[in-house]
Amino acid sequence: MTLIDSYIQEVSKRLHKNKRQEIELELKATIEDMLPEEYSESDVKEALKKLGNPVEVAASYHDTPRFLIGPDVFDHYTRTIKLVIPWAIIITVVVQVIEKIVLYSGEEALLSTIISAFAIIIAAIISVLFHVLFWITVIFIILDRSGPDKIQLPFLRDPKQWSPDDLIKLKTIPKDKIITINDTIFSLLGTIIFAFVYWNAYRLLGIYTTNDNGSLKFVMPIFNQNVLQSFAPVILLCIIVSLALTFLKWRAGQWTMLIAITNALLQSVGTILFILMATHQDFIHSASIPYIAAITETTSAKVTFSIDKILLVSMIIAVLANAFDIYQGFKKAKI
């Protein structure tokens, strides 16, 4: 990209998407009018320097003034929110999960505990987000009113004045290639949830009834825990690779060929493991089939047939979904 293109992109990415195209054309015309017919790179830098910092130029295009937080700190305000909120959510979830694990007595069904814990975690996240947004806003209002030049914070003011040379250092990453912090967080949470469910399947995934007080009571597992645990070494290796992949995504911030290859290997091994489990003759807990047949008033043969169909459909979906994910990974890495 040229310096002009980089400058325009730095301005437009801070504008509403409905106005970007119009303002990009207007800004490009303005820059070209400032340049001579035969211009050099130094002429471009001088013109961009006259226009000023892209953050301030973007702020000048907003139709309505920001009464609470001025344009001098608003960009830093939004960046701070994007940085703090994901970590606030992670810390809240971790604290709540640890608290529930410590307080879990084992008397209540694990599924009931998870459902109640999920509701409490959602409420806690909403409360934390409210406080985070409130206090960040208050801090930036104070900073804006006090004058950002008087208070030096590393995330508020760049240590040196903006220069067109800063555009050369920018790494322009295509939108489809970017791995956002939200993607990384969800990937990490997904790995943790899978690990928890896998090692607690014998008391989590099964048949439930209700007690007299309306709470859930665990009757028996659906899956044979011995079969599940026979794959434990490979599953553990996959979990470690998944965590390493999440770390790579976080560090890189974009899809690379290494990430795409690692993701493809992980998805392939995971799919093979699932198929091996699902096709194992003792995968389903033997006592659960006659129990299901009794409560549904049918035969064990019909229950077995239905379970086989569900497993077959699940395997097909897993193969197609993982194949699509692998394809998308390589596609994004090649952009």
C-alpha positions as CSV (number, residue, x, y, z in Angstrom):
1,M,0.0,0.0,0.0
2,T,1.1,3.6,-0.7
3,L,1.5,6.2,2.1
4,I,-1.7,7.8,0.9
5,D,-3.6,4.5,1.0
6,S,-2.3,3.7,4.5
7,Y,-3.2,7.2,5.7
8,I,-6.8,7.0,4.3
9,Q,-7.2,3.5,5.8
10,E,-6.1,4.8,9.2
11,V,-8.7,7.5,9.0
12,S,-11.6,5.5,7.6
13,K,-11.3,2.6,10.0
14,R,-12.3,5.0,12.8
15,L,-15.5,6.1,10.9
16,H,-18.9,4.6,10.6
17,K,-18.9,2.0,7.8
18,N,-21.8,3.9,6.0
19,K,-19.6,7.0,5.6
20,R,-16.3,5.4,4.8
21,Q,-16.4,5.2,1.0
22,E,-17.6,8.8,0.6
23,I,-15.0,10.2,3.0
24,E,-12.2,8.0,1.5
25,L,-12.8,9.6,-1.9
26,E,-13.1,13.1,-0.4
27,L,-9.9,12.6,1.6
28,K,-8.0,11.2,-1.4
29,A,-9.0,14.2,-3.6
30,T,-7.9,16.6,-0.8
31,I,-4.5,14.9,-0.6
32,E,-4.1,14.9,-4.4
33,D,-5.0,18.7,-4.5
34,M,-2.2,19.3,-2.0
35,L,0.4,17.6,-4.2
36,P,2.1,18.9,-7.4
37,E,1.6,17.1,-10.7
38,E,5.0,15.3,-10.4
39,Y,5.4,14.5,-6.7
40,S,7.8,12.5,-4.7
41,E,7.5,10.6,-1.5
42,S,8.8,13.6,0.5
43,D,5.9,15.7,-1.0
44,V,3.4,13.1,0.1
45,K,4.9,13.1,3.6
46,E,4.7,16.9,3.8
47,A,1.1,16.9,2.7
48,L,0.1,14.2,5.2
49,K,1.9,16.0,7.9
50,K,-0.1,19.1,7.2
51,L,-3.3,17.1,7.4
52,G,-2.3,15.8,10.8
53,N,-2.8,12.7,12.9
54,P,-5.3,10.3,11.4
55,V,-7.0,10.0,14.8
56,E,-7.7,13.8,14.8
57,V,-8.7,13.9,11.2
58,A,-11.2,11.0,11.7
59,A,-12.7,12.9,14.7
60,S,-13.3,16.0,12.6
61,Y,-15.6,14.0,10.3
62,H,-18.1,13.0,13.0
63,D,-21.4,14.8,12.6
64,T,-22.2,15.2,16.3
65,P,-19.7,16.3,19.0
66,R,-18.9,13.9,21.8
67,F,-20.0,15.8,24.9
68,L,-18.6,13.4,27.5
69,I,-15.3,12.6,25.9
70,G,-13.5,14.7,23.4
71,P,-11.8,13.6,20.2
72,D,-8.3,14.0,21.7
73,V,-8.9,10.9,23.9
74,F,-11.9,9.2,22.4
75,D,-9.8,6.8,20.2
76,H,-7.8,5.8,23.3
77,Y,-11.0,5.4,25.2
78,T,-12.4,2.9,22.8
79,R,-9.1,1.1,22.5
80,T,-9.0,0.8,26.3
81,I,-12.5,-0.6,26.5
82,K,-11.6,-3.2,23.8
83,L,-8.5,-4.2,25.7
84,V,-10.0,-4.4,29.2
85,I,-13.4,-6.0,28.6
86,P,-12.2,-9.4,27.3
87,W,-9.8,-9.8,30.3
88,A,-12.6,-8.6,32.7
89,I,-14.8,-11.4,31.3
90,I,-12.1,-14.0,31.5
91,I,-11.2,-13.1,35.1
92,T,-14.9,-13.1,36.1
93,V,-15.5,-16.5,34.6
94,V,-12.4,-18.0,36.2
95,V,-13.2,-16.6,39.6
96,Q,-16.8,-17.8,39.5
97,V,-15.8,-21.3,38.3
98,I,-13.2,-21.7,41.0
99,E,-15.8,-20.6,43.6
100,K,-18.4,-23.1,42.4
101,I,-15.8,-25.9,42.3
102,V,-14.7,-25.2,45.9
103,L,-18.3,-24.9,47.2
104,Y,-19.6,-28.0,45.3
105,S,-20.6,-30.6,47.9
106,G,-21.5,-33.4,45.5
107,E,-25.1,-33.8,46.8
108,E,-26.7,-32.0,43.9
109,A,-26.6,-33.3,40.3
110,L,-23.6,-31.9,38.5
111,L,-25.8,-30.7,35.6
112,S,-28.0,-28.7,38.0
113,T,-24.9,-27.1,39.5
114,I,-23.6,-26.2,36.0
115,I,-27.0,-24.6,35.0
116,S,-27.2,-22.6,38.2
117,A,-23.5,-21.6,37.9
118,F,-24.0,-20.5,34.3
119,A,-26.9,-18.2,35.3
120,I,-24.8,-16.7,38.1
121,I,-21.8,-16.3,35.8
122,I,-23.9,-14.4,33.2
123,A,-25.2,-12.1,35.9
124,A,-21.7,-11.6,37.3
125,I,-20.4,-10.7,33.8
126,I,-23.1,-8.2,33.2
127,S,-22.4,-6.6,36.6
128,V,-18.6,-6.5,35.9
129,L,-19.1,-5.0,32.4
130,F,-21.3,-2.3,33.9
131,H,-18.7,-1.3,36.4
132,V,-15.8,-1.6,34.0
133,L,-17.6,0.7,31.4
134,F,-18.7,3.1,34.1
135,W,-15.2,3.6,35.7
136,I,-13.3,3.7,32.4
137,T,-15.7,6.4,31.2
138,V,-15.4,8.4,34.4
139,I,-11.6,8.2,34.2
140,F,-11.5,9.4,30.6
141,I,-14.0,12.2,31.3
142,I,-11.6,13.4,34.1
143,L,-8.6,13.1,31.8
144,D,-10.4,14.9,29.0
145,R,-11.4,17.7,31.3
146,S,-8.0,17.9,32.9
147,G,-6.2,18.0,29.5
148,P,-4.5,14.9,28.1
149,D,-1.2,16.7,27.7
150,K,-1.0,17.2,31.5
151,I,-1.4,13.6,32.4
152,Q,0.9,11.1,30.8
153,L,-0.4,7.5,30.5
154,P,1.1,5.0,28.1
155,F,-2.2,4.2,26.5
156,L,-3.4,7.8,26.3
157,R,-0.8,9.7,24.5
158,D,1.9,8.5,22.1
159,P,5.4,9.3,23.4
160,K,6.3,11.2,20.2
161,Q,4.4,13.4,17.8
162,W,2.7,11.7,14.9
163,S,4.6,11.5,11.6
164,P,3.8,10.1,8.1
165,D,6.7,7.8,8.7
166,D,4.5,6.0,11.2
167,L,2.4,4.7,8.3
168,I,5.4,2.8,6.9
169,K,5.6,0.8,10.1
170,L,2.0,-0.2,10.1
171,K,1.2,-3.8,9.3
172,T,-2.0,-3.8,7.2
173,I,-3.8,-7.1,7.8
174,P,-6.8,-8.0,5.6
175,K,-10.0,-8.2,7.7
176,D,-10.6,-11.9,6.9
177,K,-7.1,-12.8,8.0
178,I,-7.3,-11.2,11.4
179,I,-7.8,-13.3,14.6
180,T,-9.6,-11.2,17.1
181,I,-9.1,-11.4,20.8
182,N,-12.7,-12.6,21.1
183,D,-11.9,-15.6,18.8
184,T,-8.9,-16.4,21.0
185,I,-11.0,-16.3,24.2
186,F,-13.8,-18.4,22.8
187,S,-11.2,-20.9,21.5
188,L,-9.7,-21.1,25.0
189,L,-13.1,-21.5,26.7
190,G,-14.1,-24.1,24.2
191,T,-11.0,-26.2,25.0
192,I,-11.6,-25.9,28.8
193,I,-15.3,-26.8,28.5
194,F,-14.5,-29.8,26.3
195,A,-11.8,-31.1,28.8
196,F,-14.2,-30.7,31.7
197,V,-17.1,-32.5,30.0
198,Y,-14.8,-35.3,28.8
199,W,-13.4,-36.1,32.2
200,N,-16.8,-35.7,33.9
201,A,-19.0,-37.5,31.3
202,Y,-19.8,-40.3,33.7
203,R,-21.6,-37.9,36.0
204,L,-22.7,-35.2,33.6
205,L,-23.9,-36.8,30.3
206,G,-26.6,-39.2,31.2
207,I,-30.2,-39.9,32.2
208,Y,-31.8,-37.6,34.7
209,T,-35.0,-37.6,36.7
210,T,-36.5,-35.1,39.1
211,N,-36.6,-35.2,42.9
212,D,-39.6,-34.4,44.9
213,N,-38.3,-30.8,45.3
214,G,-38.1,-30.4,41.5
215,S,-34.3,-30.6,41.3
216,L,-32.5,-32.9,38.9
217,K,-31.3,-36.3,39.9
218,F,-28.6,-38.2,38.0
219,V,-29.7,-41.8,37.3
220,M,-26.9,-43.3,35.1
221,P,-24.5,-42.2,32.4
222,I,-25.2,-42.7,28.7
223,F,-21.6,-43.2,27.6
224,N,-19.3,-45.9,28.8
225,Q,-16.6,-44.1,30.8
226,N,-14.1,-46.9,30.3
227,V,-14.3,-46.5,26.5
228,L,-13.9,-42.7,26.8
229,Q,-10.9,-43.0,29.2
230,S,-9.2,-45.5,26.8
231,F,-8.6,-42.5,24.5
232,A,-7.4,-40.3,27.4
233,P,-3.7,-40.1,26.4
234,V,-4.5,-38.9,22.8
235,I,-7.3,-36.6,24.1
236,L,-4.8,-35.0,26.6
237,L,-2.3,-34.5,23.8
238,C,-5.0,-32.8,21.6
239,I,-6.0,-30.5,24.5
240,I,-2.3,-29.5,24.9
241,V,-2.0,-28.8,21.2
242,S,-5.3,-26.9,21.2
243,L,-4.0,-24.7,24.1
244,A,-0.7,-24.2,22.2
245,L,-2.7,-23.3,19.0
246,T,-4.8,-20.7,21.0
247,F,-1.5,-19.2,22.2
248,L,-0.2,-19.0,18.7
249,K,-3.4,-17.3,17.5
250,W,-3.1,-14.8,20.3
251,R,0.6,-14.0,19.5
252,A,0.2,-13.8,15.8
253,G,-3.2,-12.0,15.6
254,Q,-3.7,-13.3,12.1
255,W,-3.9,-16.6,10.3
256,T,-0.6,-18.0,9.2
257,M,0.3,-21.2,7.4
258,L,1.7,-22.6,10.6
259,I,-1.6,-21.9,12.4
260,A,-3.6,-23.4,9.5
261,I,-1.5,-26.6,9.4
262,T,-1.7,-27.0,13.2
263,N,-5.4,-26.4,13.1
264,A,-5.9,-28.9,10.2
265,L,-3.9,-31.6,12.1
266,L,-5.9,-31.0,15.3
267,Q,-9.3,-31.1,13.6
268,S,-8.3,-34.2,11.6
269,V,-7.2,-36.1,14.7
270,G,-10.2,-34.9,16.7
271,T,-12.6,-36.1,13.9
272,I,-10.8,-39.5,13.8
273,L,-11.0,-39.9,17.6
274,F,-14.7,-39.1,17.6
275,I,-15.4,-41.7,14.8
276,L,-13.4,-44.3,16.7
277,M,-15.3,-43.6,19.9
278,A,-18.7,-43.5,18.2
279,T,-18.1,-46.8,16.3
280,H,-16.9,-48.7,19.4
281,Q,-19.3,-51.5,20.3
282,D,-19.3,-50.5,24.0
283,F,-19.5,-46.8,23.5
284,I,-23.0,-46.6,24.9
285,H,-23.5,-47.6,28.5
286,S,-25.3,-51.0,28.3
287,A,-27.7,-50.4,31.2
288,S,-29.0,-47.1,29.7
289,I,-30.6,-48.8,26.6
290,P,-33.1,-51.0,28.4
291,Y,-33.8,-48.1,30.8
292,I,-34.6,-45.7,27.9
293,A,-36.7,-48.4,26.3
294,A,-38.7,-48.8,29.5
295,I,-39.5,-45.1,30.0
296,T,-40.3,-44.6,26.3
297,E,-42.3,-47.8,26.1
298,T,-40.5,-49.3,23.2
299,T,-38.0,-52.0,22.6
300,S,-34.2,-52.0,23.2
301,A,-33.7,-52.8,19.5
302,K,-35.5,-49.6,18.4
303,V,-33.5,-47.6,21.0
304,T,-30.3,-49.0,19.7
305,F,-31.3,-48.3,16.1
306,S,-32.2,-44.7,16.9
307,I,-28.9,-44.1,18.8
308,D,-26.9,-45.6,15.8
309,K,-28.7,-43.1,13.5
310,I,-27.9,-40.2,15.8
311,L,-24.3,-41.2,16.0
312,L,-24.1,-41.6,12.2
313,V,-25.5,-38.1,11.6
314,S,-23.2,-36.7,14.3
315,M,-20.2,-38.2,12.5
316,I,-21.2,-36.8,9.2
317,I,-21.7,-33.4,10.6
318,A,-18.4,-33.5,12.4
319,V,-16.6,-34.5,9.2
320,L,-18.2,-31.8,7.1
321,A,-17.8,-29.1,9.8
322,N,-14.2,-29.8,10.5
323,A,-13.4,-30.1,6.7
324,F,-15.0,-26.6,6.2
325,D,-13.0,-25.3,9.2
326,I,-9.7,-26.6,7.7
327,Y,-10.5,-25.1,4.3
328,Q,-11.3,-21.7,5.9
329,G,-8.0,-21.8,7.8
330,F,-5.9,-22.4,4.7
331,K,-8.0,-19.9,2.8
332,K,-7.4,-17.1,5.4
333,A,-3.7,-18.0,5.7
334,K,-3.2,-17.5,2.0
335,I,-4.8,-14.1,1.9
